[in-house]
Amino acid sequence: MNFTKIVGVLLLVAGAAALAMGSFSYTKDSTVVKLGPLEVSAKEKETVNLPVWLGVGAIAVGGLLLAFGRKG
């Protein structure tokens, strides 16, 4: 399996995951107050919405790479 086909498969998987999940979230630490040796921090949950066109585009490009990629 050559590099083009590997990238195509990865794009197909990533596109399908983006369509299935729709969004992902992560926790961000931020310093609220820092006064000398005393530091108060807060954890904030951030959510990133993945647009549908991103998933569909990744699937389309991955499929094209698999179909028309270099033979090897």
Phi, psi and omega in degrees: 000124182272175186300320182298318180290324177296315178297321178299315178295318179298320178294321177298315180294315180295320178295318178294321178294321179296321178290322182289318185277315180083328178198165172220157181230155178215162180255132181243127175272134176223143179276122181272309181224135174229111183232097183064229180281351181271129181225129177248125180236159180228148176256127180245135177267121180253140178239132178247119178273132179263123180292151181298322182298332179293315178294316180295319179295319179296319178295318181296313181294319177298318177295320178294321178296321178291321183284317188245012179294167180300143176282137180188000000 
